[in-house]
Structures are given as C-alpha cells and as structure tokens.
C-alpha cells in the first residue's frame, strides 16, 4: 500500500465520522472536537480559504525563486562572487640598471610600508616610545600622525626590512604592513647624475631611470582567485594576466671609472674653492660614455633638502662658451682645405687687434707663430686669422657637423642643444670671435663628443650612454676631416701638454696625451664677470692610438689659480692614468721621459 | 531491483563523500602551492636585496679605502708595472712564472 492510498483513506474516513456523529449537519463541515457540545459549525469557505492561502504562499515562493534564479540571477551571482573571489595584483618588478661590467647601479629591494588604523591602535607609553624610535620620529610626531586621520594613516613608507621586522616584533594591534619595493643605489652619489632616481611609486624621475622608464617599468598582472575562510588561495578562476618584469638596462658607464671621476672632480672643486665641476670620459672608439660625474652631487637614497645646484647634471645641461677648445677645429679645417700647413707662419703681433669696436687680444704678445704654435700657445689672434679665411657658411657647417648647436643624440633627459646662431646673421667681428670660441655655447658633453673627430681619424662618433651590443667594434661616424688632418691636429694637441704648451700638467705617467685647455670669464647677464672664471680641459689619450677622451670643467675656481692648464689639466692627467690602467691599456711612452718635463712653467693661455 | 538500488545508493554516497574529500585535498594542495610560490617570490626579492647589499659593501670607495688604510696598498703606476704580451706571457709563465 502506497502512501497515497493511506492519505486518501484518511480523507475518506474523516467526513464519514462527522456524518455519523452529527447527522443533519452540513456534510462537508469539519468537526473539531469529539464532544458534540463543543462542536461548532465551521463554514465550508474557511478551509477553502486556508488552502488558497497556502497555495498563494507557494506561488509567492515560486515567484521569488524565479526572481532569484532567473530574472535577477546576475546580481546574486555577483554578490556571491564578491564574497569569495578576489582579484590579486601581481606586481611586476622594475628592471635593474647595471654598468658595462654588470655591476648593479640601481635595483629594486623589498621595503615594507607601515600603516596604522588609529581606532585599533593600542600601545602603552613605553611601546609608543619604542615605535617612534624605530620609525625615526619623535613621540609628538607619531601622535600627530595618528590623530591626522581616523581610518588610515601611513606611519612610514618604504622602511628597511629590518625596521619592519622590529616593528612587527613589538606586536602592537592596529599596525599593518604593505609589501612595497624601493630602489637601491649602491654607487650612491658618485653615479647619481647618470642613474637618476624614482619617486615613491617607482616611476623614473631623473636620469636613466626616467630615460628608460618604459623598458624598466614592466607591466603589472592580475589574477582572479577563490579565497577560503582563512584567506588562503584555494583556486584560480578566470584568466590570469601574468606580470611582465621590467627589462634590465645596461649602461656604458664603468663604475670604477665613474667613481674615480667623481672623487677626483670633488677633490678638485675643494682644492680650488670652486663652485662646481664636471667630468665626461668617453670611449674614443665606440663613443660610449665611461663616466659622467658632477659635483655637487647628492645621495639618491636621501633626497630631502635637495637644491637645484645638486640636482643639475651640469655636464649635459650647462652650456658655456667653449673658448679655446674650438681652436683645433678651426686649425683642422684650415689644414683640410689646404689654406695652411702646420708650419705656416701667422702674424699675431702685437697681441692686440681692433675690430669693429672690439679688441681681440692674447694674454701676451707672441710675434710670429706657426699654426702648430697657435694651438700650442692658444693664441686668439692666430686662430682668428685662420677663422677669417673661411666663409661664414663654411664655419657654421664645420661647427654644426661637430655637434655645436645640435641636440646630442642621446636618450637622456635634459641634454641641451647649446647655441650657434645661423651664419646669415653673423657680423665679421662675430665670425672673428667665434673662431676662438666666443659667441657660441655648448655643454661639456658636446665638447667631449666633438673631440671624437680627432680621436677617430676625422669621424665624429655620437656619444651614447647605453652599452653597445658589439663590444670593441669600430663605430662608423660622420666624416668631418680626413684621417691625415686628424693625425696632424693630434700632434698639435700633444704639443699643448708638452713644454711651451698651456697645459703641461695634463701629462700622464706612461701615456702620451694631447688636449686643449680653456679658460673664460663667466658670462653674467649681458657682459662678462671680471673675477669669475670657468676652466676646462679636453684631451685624448693615448695620443698615438686614441682610446679615451676626457673632458674636465671646473666652475669658478677661486684659490689663486684659474687657468684650465692649472685647474682642470691635473684632473685630466689623473683620470687618464686611472682609466687606461682600468681598461688595461699598455703605456705607450717610456715612463722616465715624464720626469724631465714636470717642472716646466705653464704658458699663459689667451682667453 | 531494490538491492540494486541500495547498492547504487551506497555507491552514490561513497562517491559523493570521495568527491568532497578530493576537492578538499585539491584546495589544500593549491593553497600550499600558492604559499610556496609566494615564498619563492619573497626569497627572490630577498636575494636581489642581498646582491645589492653586497655591492654596496664593495663599492670602489670602500675597496680603495680598505686597500689603502688596512692593507697598505698603493696604486700601480706604469713605473712599477711590467707589461707582457699575451703570446710572450705564455712562454714566460712556463719558463719562470712571469707576472704582470
């Protein structure tokens, strides 16, 4: 017997009983008591009504089910998902910046950030004191910070791993950690102008960090997961986008050379009581920058109270009139166009020439000088005589070809163009002054790059800050003068550092060098300041087979010496020795010859 | 017929319980895997930190200072350096242990 039959049987019995006990009553009435006294008559609609009510309730439930399951399904599914699914950020790590030998110049290290929930925060006085000490603030600063917001307060962002561990060990409630990364710069202030820095969000702000932001940054990924009650990830759902880590950037910088260059220019600035100084060291064959240092500098890890003076990458952003350092270019072009020979005699007496209401003078009268001697003794008048042999257009093209007035082809923020006015607006006197380096301006970097013409047998090589893919390969450049001319000019440049030249102090032990010193009054407003100088030296070593170009600039030396040959040349000499030794270049001259020329007094150069 | 049904019921119940067990196990293992992956990332970044720490301890500044002050070393100048060619160096080394 199935349950259906039983229920049917029960239903059948009940009315039969009612009928038997109270005959005459409505056959469909339900009796509620066994005693006839208590039996009351119920109207038949009542049971119908109840059944209808129950039916209606069922309909309501059905409708609700329909609403939840079909009509508004998405809303409920979404609400459910919010409660168990989480989207996790996959942080891409920022690429490293390494030097040419793979030594790290910048890398990302974990640095947790600490935040507090002031409502939850509980600590007694001793704990507060300890916490403040760990965070490097005073007790009052900590209290102020906690009072500044009700829900969320950064206690300190990007602290050292150890500090974070110590804070966690205090075991205070209401203090939480967020995993973050910060940049670390092992080379510190020595390389900071090249490497630059990032902001707290890890975005490049200066230097290579900014120039290579795209390569370094990488792309963050995301991942959908299901988390359980304990916060553990138990399942991956949906598509996950993998994080793409930033690429490493390889700079052409050599840390050792860079450090030495920085140290040497720092000392030179201190020795000469100067305002600032810059150094550029170029690989003469590939145009790679081996070092680029400036003083004053700053520590990239601690950038509070930074001044523009410290931040400025002077070698690239400061322009000045290149002065005597352009004379070799004038001589080279005069030789190239067969207007002069190295031993052609030029009249420079009496050391002063009036031209267009302007006096062009040498620091002292020289009489008749050959072209070589003009370069060696840095005669303004001799250089002017050669310069006036050219058409203005010719000279403009020469300067443009070697990169003056042209933005350096270098991926680096802030590199300046310098100034070279179009030749059509030149007055004759301007052409005269321009032939010894006044009336145009360039950065130290541009001057160093221009000297690749002499170092590379007449070809200009664009300088680069990134390591070239093919080491030791000879880079083809823009031909400016013939190899023979470049060789002749190199010999002239080596005379500058010899006896009777303007910079005997540039000599390096064991290596033949050649270069050109420069000294200038500083431009102030419209005129020239009388007691403020700028001294520099640009040179090539070894002169017999050029490997490096070193450019040194010292701003406002004020310790009694201001000639480029006295102030900048010694820095050049030290750098050449150190750098060539680091590169493993064999000395090309007998060491003993060096000692003889040491005490020869420097020739005063014209500026 | 009833027996078969009972058998199937038991099988069903067993399979259901087994499913619960397996999915629990898989979640547990996945959580472990995730933990291990996190740890790997942590160790990698720690490694990176140590590498850069190591280099901060070996900057040219420090090396030079230590070499000069503690070890009393001097910079080699060309005057006290003997340069030898690579080809000759091999011969010299085999003959009398030539140095550079």
Interface residues (C-beta under 8 A of the other chain):
Chain A: X93 X103 X104 X107 X108 X109 X110 X161 X181 X184 X186 X187 X188 X190 X225 X228 X232 X233 X234 X235 X236 X255 X256 X259 X260 X263 X509 X510 X511 X577 X578 X581 X586 X587 X591
Chain B: X27 X28 X30 X31 X34 X35 X42 X45 X46 X48 X49 X51 X52 X55 X56 X59 X60 X61 X75 X76 X77 X78 X79 X81 X83
